[in-house]
Amino acid sequence: DIGVRLFHWLLVASFIIAYASSEEESLVHIYSGYLVLALISFRLLWGIIGSKYARFSNFLYSPGKVVSYLKSLISRNPEHYLGHNPAGGFMVIILLISLFIVTISGLKLYAIEEGKGPLAAQINISIVSTAHADDDRYEHDNDDDDHHEYRRYGLYKDVYESGKYKSEDESEELWEEIHEASTNFTVFLILLHILGVFIAGKLHNDNLIMAMITGNKSL
């Protein structure tokens, strides 16, 4: 249906733009990532309330069925499906999960590096809470008010700054690795997906790319 087709080509465009602009860390990269996440959210909803061939219930098959279909491709006598075949349906789910990890890890990086985005507040609260906890631990070390206030301020400042930067460095490195690994894995899945479309199209005598443009697929 039109919802699936728009989702598909907008996802193609937004991922290409996000990938091409990844080295620049620009607003183009950030907002194309937001678009990817919005499209994933739409597809999850549309997979439940959409038309017949858009619903997950129409193309989610057991692992045994997926393996059986892949074997039938090797034998060059695969069963024909109007909607997604078992391997194609499996690829849809894996791609959605992989893209979700890419976008969430990107949002975490954006929050850590720029202090912006929907996940930024969570990180700031965590850092400040750590500083307050360490501050309270030393609150009653000295009864001299002046000395206590000086020490309290100095300790809070040191703990906040050292805790902040140490926490940020460790978190940034972790989420950067997750973001890069999930992106590379997604690129691998995309290449595998294109290969699968080519092979299935040849064996079924289908023009799957044109079907994703027009919405029509012949028996």
Disulfide bonds with the S-S distance in Angstrom:
none
